[in-house]
């Protein structure tokens, strides 16, 4: 079983490679905020923006597409690689 790692978008080894299927564990940092008070899990992958040539990665999860830098303002984020379902 893989271990959870803390997400660090500034470090090359602190985040998963683009298009890798991962699970996120989102732990709220501020309990006073009404919108961000629950612990959440999401599954998806980080992908670069197809509209420009920047290296910035966006989170494409089951809930929506989000900017991980803005997510870190409200959550402590942990990630773990997930094996794709092969249908067997």
N, C-alpha and C positions, 0 to 999 in steps of 0.2 A: 504494500500500500504506500502511496506517495505521501510525502509530508507537506503540510501547508507552509507556504513561504509568504513573508510580508511583501506587498506590492511596492516597488520603488521604480517609478517611470524614468527617473534620472539616471539610473544605472542600467547598463546593458544586461547584466545578469539578474537584475531585480524584478524583471517582468518576463512573461513568456514570449516566445517568438510569435510573429504575426501569423494568423490563421490556425494556431494551435488550439484545440478544444480544451477549455479549462473551466473549473468551477471557482466562483468567488464567494468568500464569506465576508459579509459587510457588517461590521460591528459599529454602532453609532458612537460618536465621540461626544455629542452634546445631548443630554437627556431632556433639556428644556425645549428643544425644537419639536414642533408637533408633527412635521412631515417625515422626520428622520429619527424616530425614536425606537423602531423595531429592528432586531437583528434579521438580516435577510441573506438569502443565498441566491445565486444566479449562475447560469451556465451559458457559455458562448465563447467568443474569441475576440482578440484584439486585431483590428484591421486598419491599415492606413487609409486616409481619405482618398477616394478615387478621383476627386475633382482637382486635386493639385499634386505637386511632387514633394510635399513635405514628409518628414519622417514621423510626424505625430501619429500616434495610434489612438483609435477610438474603440470603445467597448461596444460590441454588438452582441447583446444578450437576449434572453427570452422576454425581458420586459421592454427594452427599447435600445436605441443607440445613444450612448452617453460619453461625455468627456471624462476620462478618469481623473484628471486634475481637479475638476469640480466635485467629483464623487469623494475625493480624499478630504475635502473641506468638512464633510459631514460624517464620514466613516473611516475607521481603520480597516484597510482592505487586505485580505489574505487570499492567495490563489494556490490552486492545486491542479496539475494536469489530469485529464480525464480520457480514458480510452473510448474511442468511438464504438457504437453498437454495430456489430457485424451481422446481426440477424440470425445468429445460430443459438 
